[in-house]
């Protein structure tokens, strides 16, 4: 039997999922197949509606080697495992003459821990474990969540938190899950043979396709101990998120609450001298955190350095003491010891990292209002350390010994892939060299006719935005645009404060159009309600720039209040910008403009989600039309028809609104 061609395989897969084969999807599949065959790397931009999951799954399955697919969002993981992979595998089975296995793999804390469920949770104040089900009032939200979890544990096959519907609070889940550091290990745990996390790992070892998330991919790269099975092909979907997710995993945090928790957990397991040493060090650290001022610490103040060294040394002493002593009077000592050790090791590692003072790390102090505001509150104090850049780490760990395909609707910024490539540790496209990963960028386009379906409007007449200043003219413009659109507006704001102020003002100005605000309901509920009523507007910040998929008449106006540059006082971004400038580059373009371009491209992508969608992306920031970097930012957006004519835009919005109403929407 002759080997089936890639077009044959793709045609069968597309038919199986009920889709439509598109030229961009065919081009993507061919580019992915070539990259896998020659062991090179590929950045492929595929616009919304291309069908990119089949564009990479089909050539990967045809190749026959193990492939890991890493995504950023739960929604895409579910789509792959529950819809795309089952149908694609069945469709390709007669042609490939094999039925590839696939599996989902996540971090250990995503799975129900049977030891925690049956034996109880280690507590900080007293010896041993306590029964969380008895401790929580059955009428409380926590008690109800825990009872649901216990019932669910009898039925679930996966133990995966995301399979529990509806979900439970983080507090409840923490009672029945463990981190990798807290896990006893399958060989030492009475429930090791039934462990959901271990079962998922074993299933992944046997699978040809393993679907995971960016965080686990980062842990696999950073920590050295492999958590993913060996694989020959890595596909990173939603790749525009990868750098921020890897940075998040590589960021350490130290808080007074975290340190005090480690003290309490260790106190009953070590000798008095070791416990007192850690207690004293914790108190010294806590006093300094109360006095410190927020901001980047280019040099660690001497008193803080001493406090951190004392904390590091005390943790080291306790770690040795925990390993040297046993206390049979402690109920389920192994579990209690493991949790205490995990807490102390976490504090030790961050304290040591900061005291070592790597030139490649950025350290800063910050305070957060736990309620989400901007007030400085001691209870929210934290010391954080993050890598200046993860590009070197990614170049070394990601692109060695395997073919890597990175795909997203937004990888081509300012007209080329080099900006995103640099953030991933890749030299400019076409660069040759023995130690230079070979890669190419391919833009397979979009099935949508952007110039006919959308308008990019820049409100050039508005005053230049000032940091945190009230923008009355912007609110006037927003009011008129919403009225012209008949609601149907997704408002993307550069800060939560800006979104809140706009929502308060617009609720007064246009009461006939309901204004939903991020934070007032769950994100899922907000998006559901926004899609259900075309008159409704939805205002919010970061997660809305990337997380809204509402095709049809409910979203016909996407408004950006201003270009989303990072805040000038953002410690990590400003440090990265300064580093580029010191190396002779343009820090603003490499960091701030690239960050803004990526967010704007994602935000503008909320408008056209289907072939029948029509509407306007309105940027209420004159700098997109007047600043030198405006061309770079516009080149990163879909190729909408461009205008600064406010009257023309209002007429267009009114016509789109009228057409939607005529169709009953």
C-alpha positions in Angstrom: 0.0 0.0 0.0 1.4 3.4 -1.0 2.0 6.0 1.7 -0.9 8.5 1.8 0.0 12.0 0.8 -0.3 15.0 3.2 -3.2 16.5 1.2 -5.1 13.2 1.4 -4.6 13.0 5.2 -5.5 16.7 5.7 -8.7 16.3 3.6 -9.8 13.3 5.6 -9.1 15.0 8.9 -11.0 18.2 7.9 -14.0 16.2 6.8 -14.0 14.3 10.1 -14.2 17.5 12.2 -16.9 19.0 9.9 -14.6 21.8 8.8 -13.7 23.5 5.5 -10.3 23.0 4.0 -8.6 26.4 3.5 -5.5 27.4 1.5 -3.8 28.7 4.7 -4.3 25.4 6.5 -2.8 23.5 3.5 0.2 25.8 3.4 0.7 25.5 7.2 0.5 21.7 7.1 3.1 21.6 4.4 5.4 24.0 6.2 5.1 21.9 9.5 5.8 18.7 7.6 8.9 20.1 6.1 10.2 21.4 9.4 9.6 18.1 11.1 11.3 16.2 8.2 14.5 18.2 8.2 14.6 18.8 12.0 14.4 22.6 11.7 12.2 25.0 13.6 9.2 27.0 12.4 7.3 30.1 13.4 4.0 30.1 11.7 1.4 32.8 11.9 -2.1 31.5 11.2 -5.0 33.9 11.4 -8.3 33.2 13.3 -10.3 30.7 11.3 -7.4 29.0 9.6 -7.9 25.7 11.4 -4.3 25.7 12.7 -4.8 22.7 15.1 -5.3 20.4 12.2 -2.6 22.2 10.3 0.0 20.9 12.8 -1.7 17.7 14.1 -2.0 16.0 10.7 1.7 16.3 9.7 2.8 15.4 13.2 0.7 12.2 13.2 1.8 11.4 9.7 5.4 11.6 10.8 4.9 8.9 13.4 7.3 10.1 16.1 6.2 11.2 19.6 4.9 14.9 19.6 4.3 17.1 22.6 1.7 19.9 22.0 1.8 22.7 24.6 -1.0 25.3 24.8 -1.6 28.3 27.0 -5.4 27.9 27.6 -7.6 25.2 29.0 -10.1 25.9 26.2 -7.6 24.8 23.5 -6.4 21.8 25.5 -10.0 20.6 25.8 -10.6 21.2 22.1 -7.6 19.2 21.2 -8.2 16.2 23.5 -12.0 16.1 23.4 -12.7 17.0 19.7 -9.8 17.4 17.3 -7.6 14.5 18.3 -10.3 11.8 18.6 -11.8 12.7 15.3 -8.5 13.1 13.5 -7.1 9.8 14.8 -10.2 7.9 13.6 -10.2 9.7 10.2 -6.5 8.9 9.6 -6.6 5.4 11.0 -7.6 3.7 7.6 -4.9 5.7 5.8 -2.1 5.4 8.3 -3.0 1.8 9.2 -2.4 2.6 12.9 -4.4 4.4 15.6 -2.1 6.8 17.5 -2.7 7.1 21.2 -3.0 10.6 22.8 -3.0 11.8 26.4 -3.2 15.0 28.5 -0.5 15.7 31.1 -0.5 18.6 33.6 1.4 19.5 36.8 0.8 17.3 39.8 -1.3 19.9 41.7 -3.9 19.7 39.0 -4.8 16.2 40.1 -6.8 15.0 43.1 -4.4 13.5 45.8 -5.9 10.3 47.3 -3.6 10.5 50.3 -4.8 14.0 51.1 -8.4 13.0 50.5 -8.4 9.9 52.8 -5.7 10.7 55.4 -6.2 14.4 55.9 -4.3 17.6 55.5 -1.1 18.6 57.5 -1.9 21.5 59.7 0.4 24.3 60.8 -0.6 24.8 64.4 -0.5 21.2 65.8 1.1 17.9 65.2 -0.2 15.6 62.5 -3.1 15.8 60.1 -6.7 16.8 60.4 -9.8 15.7 58.6 -10.7 18.6 56.4 -14.2 17.2 55.8 -15.1 17.3 59.5 -13.3 20.6 60.1 -15.3 22.6 57.5 -18.9 23.5 58.4 -21.1 21.5 56.0 -23.2 24.6 55.4 -20.2 26.8 54.4 -19.1 27.2 50.8 -15.8 25.5 51.7 -17.7 22.6 53.3 -20.0 22.2 50.4 -17.0 22.2 47.9 -15.2 19.6 50.0 -18.2 17.3 50.1 -18.6 17.6 46.3 -14.9 16.8 45.9 -15.3 13.6 48.1 -18.4 12.5 46.0 -16.6 13.3 42.7 -13.5 11.3 43.8 -15.7 8.1 43.6 -16.7 8.7 40.0 -13.8 10.5 38.3 -11.4 8.5 36.1 -8.9 11.3 35.6 -8.8 13.2 39.0 -8.2 16.3 36.9 -9.5 19.4 38.5 -10.7 20.7 35.1 -13.0 17.7 34.7 -15.0 18.8 37.8 -18.0 20.9 36.7 -18.9 23.3 38.2 -15.5 23.9 39.7 -14.5 24.6 43.3 -12.6 27.3 45.0 -8.8 27.4 45.1 -9.0 27.0 48.9 -11.1 23.8 48.7 -8.8 22.3 46.0 -5.7 23.0 48.1 -7.2 20.6 50.7 -7.2 17.7 48.3 -4.1 18.3 46.1 -0.3 18.5 46.5 2.6 20.1 44.7 5.4 18.0 43.3 7.5 18.9 46.3 4.9 17.8 48.8 4.2 14.5 47.1 5.3 11.4 49.0 6.2 9.6 45.8 4.3 6.6 44.4 6.6 4.0 46.1 6.1 5.5 49.6 2.4 6.4 49.4 -0.3 4.0 50.4 -2.3 5.2 47.4 0.6 5.2 44.9 -0.9 2.4 42.8 -4.2 4.4 42.3 -2.6 7.9 42.0 -4.3 10.0 39.3 -1.1 12.0 38.6 1.0 8.9 38.3 -1.6 7.3 36.0 -1.6 10.4 33.8 2.2 10.2 33.6 2.2 6.5 32.6 -0.5 7.2 30.0 1.7 10.0 28.6 4.7 7.6 28.3 2.7 5.4 26.0 1.1 8.1 23.9 2.2 9.3 20.5 0.7 12.8 21.2 0.9 14.4 24.6 -1.1 17.6 25.2 0.2 19.8 28.0 0.5 23.4 29.0 3.1 26.1 28.7 3.8 26.0 32.5 4.7 22.3 32.5 6.8 22.8 29.4 8.7 25.5 31.3 9.2 23.4 34.3 10.5 20.6 32.1 13.0 23.0 30.6 14.0 24.9 33.8 14.3 22.3 36.5 16.4 19.8 34.6 14.4 16.7 35.9 12.2 15.7 33.0 8.5 15.7 33.6 7.5 15.2 30.0 8.3 12.0 28.1 11.1 12.0 25.5 9.8 13.5 22.3 11.1 14.3 18.8 8.7 17.1 17.9 7.4 20.0 20.1 4.5 22.1 18.9 3.8 25.3 20.9 0.3 26.7 20.1 -0.7 30.1 21.4 3.0 30.7 21.2 2.7 34.5 21.8 2.1 33.6 25.4 5.2 31.4 25.9 7.7 33.9 27.0 5.5 35.4 29.7 4.5 31.9 30.9 8.1 30.8 31.1 9.0 34.0 32.9 6.2 33.3 35.4 7.5 29.8 36.2 11.1 31.2 36.6 10.0 33.9 39.0 10.5 33.5 42.7 8.6 35.2 45.5 9.1 35.7 49.2 6.5 37.0 51.5 6.2 37.3 55.3 3.2 35.0 55.3 5.0 32.3 53.3 8.0 32.5 55.6 5.8 32.3 58.8 4.0 29.3 57.3 7.3 27.5 56.8 8.3 28.3 60.5 5.0 26.8 61.8 5.3 23.7 59.7 8.9 23.0 60.7 8.6 23.9 64.4 7.3 20.5 65.5 9.7 18.5 63.5 13.1 19.9 64.5 15.1 20.6 67.6 14.4 23.8 69.5 17.7 25.5 68.5 16.9 25.1 64.8 13.3 26.2 65.2 14.4 29.3 67.2 17.0 30.2 64.5 14.3 30.1 61.8 11.8 32.0 63.9 14.4 34.8 64.6 15.3 35.0 60.9 11.6 35.2 60.0 11.0 38.0 62.4 13.9 40.0 61.1 12.7 39.6 57.5 9.2 40.6 58.4 10.3 43.8 60.1 12.3 44.9 57.0 9.4 44.1 54.6 7.2 46.4 56.6 9.7 49.3 56.2 10.7 48.8 52.5 9.6 51.0 49.7 8.2 49.4 46.5 10.4 49.3 43.4 13.4 47.6 41.8 16.4 46.8 43.9 19.4 47.2 41.6 21.5 46.6 44.7 20.2 44.8 47.7 20.2 47.1 50.8 22.7 45.9 53.4 20.1 45.3 56.1 17.9 43.3 53.7 20.9 41.3 52.5 21.8 40.3 56.1 18.1 39.3 56.8 18.0 37.2 53.6 21.3 35.5 54.5 20.0 34.8 58.0 16.9 33.3 56.5 18.8 31.2 54.0 21.1 29.8 56.6 18.3 29.1 59.1 16.4 27.3 56.3 19.5 25.2 55.6 19.8 24.3 59.2 16.1 23.3 59.4 16.3 21.2 56.2 19.2 19.2 57.7 17.4 18.9 61.0 14.2 17.6 59.4 16.2 14.9 57.7 18.0 13.9 60.8 15.1 13.5 63.3 12.1 11.3 63.5 9.1 11.6 65.8 6.7 8.7 65.8 4.2 10.7 67.9 3.4 12.8 64.8 0.4 11.4 63.0 1.4 10.4 59.4 4.8 11.8 59.9 6.0 11.4 56.3 3.2 13.6 54.9 3.7 16.3 57.6 7.5 16.2 57.1 7.2 16.4 53.3 4.9 19.5 53.5 7.2 21.2 56.0 10.3 20.4 53.9 8.6 21.8 50.7 7.8 25.1 52.5 11.2 25.6 54.0 13.0 24.6 50.7 10.9 27.1 48.8 11.9 29.9 51.2 15.6 28.8 51.1 15.8 28.7 47.3 14.4 32.2 46.8 16.5 33.7 49.6 19.6 32.1 48.2 18.9 33.2 44.7 18.5 36.8 45.7 21.6 36.8 48.0 23.6 35.3 45.2 22.8 38.3 43.2 23.0 37.1 39.5 23.4 39.9 37.0 20.8 38.1 34.9 18.1 38.5 37.6 15.8 41.4 38.4 14.8 41.8 42.1 12.0 44.1 43.2 9.8 44.8 46.2 6.1 45.4 45.9 3.0 45.8 47.9 -0.5 44.8 46.8 -3.9 45.5 48.2 -5.4 42.0 48.6 -8.7 43.5 47.4 -7.2 44.4 44.1 -6.8 48.1 44.5 -3.6 50.2 44.5 -3.3 51.0 48.2 -0.1 50.0 49.8 -0.8 47.4 52.5 1.8 45.6 54.5 -0.2 42.4 54.4 0.5 42.2 50.6 4.2 42.8 50.8 6.4 40.6 48.6 10.0 40.4 47.4 10.3 39.0 43.9 13.1 37.8 41.6 12.7 37.1 37.9 15.1 36.5 35.0 16.1 39.6 33.0 15.4 37.5 29.9 14.4 33.9 29.2 15.7 33.9 25.7 19.0 32.2 26.5 17.2 29.5 28.5 14.7 28.9 25.7 17.5 28.8 23.0 19.4 26.2 25.1 16.6 24.1 26.4 13.8 24.4 23.9 15.5 24.2 20.5 18.0 21.4 21.2 17.5 17.8 20.0 14.0 18.2 18.5 12.1 20.1 15.9 10.0 22.9 17.3 6.9 24.5 15.7 5.5 27.7 17.3 2.2 29.0 16.1 -0.3 31.7 16.9 -2.5 34.3 15.2 0.0 37.0 16.3 3.7 36.2 15.8 4.6 38.7 13.0 5.1 42.0 14.7 6.0 45.1 12.7 6.0 43.1 9.5 8.4 40.3 10.4 9.1 37.4 12.9 12.4 38.7 14.2 11.0 40.4 17.3 9.2 37.3 18.6 12.2 35.2 17.4 14.6 37.3 19.5 12.4 36.8 22.6 12.7 33.1 22.1 16.5 33.2 21.8 16.6 32.9 18.0 19.0 35.0 15.8 17.4 37.0 13.0 15.8 34.7 10.3 18.4 33.5 7.8 21.4 33.8 10.2 23.9 30.9 9.7 26.2 29.4 12.3 27.1 26.2 14.1 25.3 27.1 17.3 22.5 29.0 15.7 19.1 27.2 15.6 17.9 27.1 12.0 14.4 28.5 11.6 12.0 30.2 9.3 8.8 32.2 9.7 5.7 31.6 7.5 2.6 33.7 7.5 -0.2 31.6 6.0 -2.7 34.5 6.1 -6.3 34.5 7.1 -9.5 33.2 5.6 -11.1 36.6 6.4 -11.2 39.6 4.1 -10.0 42.2 6.7 -10.1 45.3 4.4 -13.8 44.6 3.7 -14.8 43.2 7.1 -13.1 45.7 9.4 -12.1 49.3 9.9 -9.1 50.5 12.0 -10.0 54.0 13.3 -7.5 56.1 15.1 -9.0 59.1 17.0 -6.3 61.5 15.9 -8.2 64.6 17.2 -8.0 63.5 20.9 -5.4 64.9 23.3 -2.3 62.8 24.0 -3.0 60.4 26.9 -1.3 61.3 30.2 -0.4 58.7 32.7 -3.4 58.1 35.0 -4.9 61.4 34.0 -8.7 61.8 33.5 -9.5 61.9 29.8 -12.8 63.7 29.3 -12.4 63.9 25.6 -11.7 60.1 25.4 -14.9 59.4 27.3 -16.9 61.8 25.0 -15.5 59.9 22.0 -16.3 56.5 23.6 -19.9 57.6 24.4 -20.5 58.6 20.8 -19.0 55.4 19.4 -21.1 53.2 21.6 -24.3 55.1 20.7 -23.4 54.8 17.0 -22.8 51.0 17.3 -26.0 50.4 19.3 -23.9 48.9 22.2 -22.1 45.8 20.8 -18.8 47.1 22.3 -15.8 45.4 23.8 -13.8 48.0 25.7 -10.1 47.0 26.2 -8.4 49.2 28.7 -4.7 49.6 29.6 -5.4 49.3 33.4 -8.2 48.1 35.6 -8.6 51.6 37.1 -9.2 53.0 33.6 -11.8 50.3 32.9 -13.6 51.0 36.2 -13.7 54.8 35.7 -15.0 54.4 32.1 -17.7 51.9 33.3 -18.9 54.2 36.0 -19.0 57.2 33.6 -20.7 55.4 30.7 -23.3 53.8 32.9 -24.5 57.3 33.6 -24.1 58.6 30.1 -25.7 55.7 28.2 -28.0 53.9 30.6 -29.8 52.2 27.7 -26.7 50.1 27.0 -25.8 47.7 29.9 -22.0 48.0 30.8 -20.5 44.8 32.1 -17.2 45.2 34.0 -14.4 42.6 34.5 -14.3 41.5 38.1 -18.0 42.0 38.9 -18.7 38.4 37.7 -16.5 35.5 36.6 -15.0 36.0 33.2 -17.0 33.1 31.7 -20.3 34.6 32.9 -19.3 38.1 31.6 -18.5 36.8 28.1 -21.7 34.7 28.1 -23.9 37.7 29.0 -22.0 39.9 26.5 -22.7 37.5 23.7 -26.3 37.0 24.6 -27.4 40.7 24.4 -26.2 42.8 21.4 -26.9 46.0 23.3 -24.4 45.1 26.0 -20.9 46.4 26.4 -18.0 44.6 28.2 -15.2 46.6 29.7 -12.0 45.2 31.2 -8.2 44.8 31.0 -5.6 42.2 30.2 -7.5 38.9 30.0 -10.1 40.5 27.7 -7.4 41.6 25.2 -6.7 37.9 24.6 -9.6 35.8 25.9 -12.8 36.8 24.2 -14.2 34.8 21.3 -17.7 36.3 20.4 -18.4 35.9 16.7 -21.6 37.6 15.4 -23.4 40.9 16.0 -22.7 41.2 19.8 -19.1 42.4 19.2 -19.0 44.9 16.3 -16.9 47.6 18.0 -13.6 46.9 19.8 -12.2 50.0 21.6 -8.7 50.4 22.9 -8.4 53.4 25.3 -4.7 53.8 24.6 -1.6 52.0 23.3 -0.9 49.4 26.0 2.8 50.1 26.7 4.0 48.6 30.0 4.0 51.0 32.9 7.2 53.0 33.2 7.6 51.7 36.8 7.2 48.1 35.9 10.5 46.7 37.4 11.0 43.8 35.0 10.1 45.6 31.8 12.1 48.7 32.6 15.1 46.5 33.5 14.9 44.6 30.2 14.6 47.9 28.3 17.7 49.3 30.1 19.7 46.1 29.4 18.9 46.4 25.6 20.0 50.1 25.6 23.2 49.3 27.5 24.0 46.7 24.8 23.5 49.4 22.1 20.0 48.5 21.0 16.7 50.4 21.0 15.2 49.4 24.3 11.9 51.1 23.7 11.3 49.3 20.4 12.7 45.9 21.6 10.6 45.8 24.8 7.9 48.4 25.2 6.8 48.6 21.6 7.0 44.9 21.1 4.9 44.3 24.2 2.3 46.9 23.0 2.2 45.4 19.4 1.5 41.9 20.6 -1.3 43.1 22.9 -2.8 45.3 20.2 -2.7 42.5 17.7 -4.4 40.2 20.1 -7.0 42.9 21.0 -7.8 43.7 17.4 -8.2 40.0 16.7 -11.3 40.0 18.9 -13.3 41.8 16.2 -13.5 39.4 13.3 -14.1 35.8 14.4 -16.2 34.6 11.5 -16.6 35.2 7.8 -19.8 37.2 8.4 -18.4 39.6 11.0 -18.2 43.3 10.4 -17.1 46.1 12.6 -14.6 48.7 13.8 -11.4 48.6 15.9 -11.2 52.1 17.5 -7.9 53.2 19.1 -8.5 56.3 21.2 -4.8 57.3 21.2 -3.6 59.8 18.7 0.0 58.4 18.9 -0.9 55.5 16.7 -1.3 58.0 13.9 1.3 60.6 14.9 4.2 58.9 16.6 7.2 57.5 14.7 6.5 54.0 16.1 2.9 54.1 15.0 3.8 52.4 11.7 5.4 49.5 13.5 2.3 49.0 15.6 -0.1 49.3 12.7 1.9 46.8 10.7 1.3 44.3 13.5 -2.5 44.5 13.2 -4.8 42.8 10.8 -5.0 44.6 7.4 -8.2 46.6 8.2 -9.3 49.6 6.2 -7.6 52.5 7.9 -9.1 56.0 8.7 -8.9 58.9 11.1 -12.3 60.3 9.9 -14.6 60.3 12.9 -17.7 61.1 10.9 -17.1 58.3 8.5 -16.7 55.8 11.3 -19.9 56.8 13.0 -21.8 56.4 9.7 -20.2 52.9 9.2 -21.0 51.8 12.8 -24.6 53.0 12.4 -24.9 51.1 9.1 -23.5 47.9 10.7 -25.9 48.3 13.6 -28.9 48.8 11.3 -28.0 45.7 9.2 -27.7 43.6 12.4 -31.1 44.8 13.7 -32.6 44.1 10.3 -31.4 40.5 10.7 -33.0 40.4 14.2 -29.7 40.7 16.1 
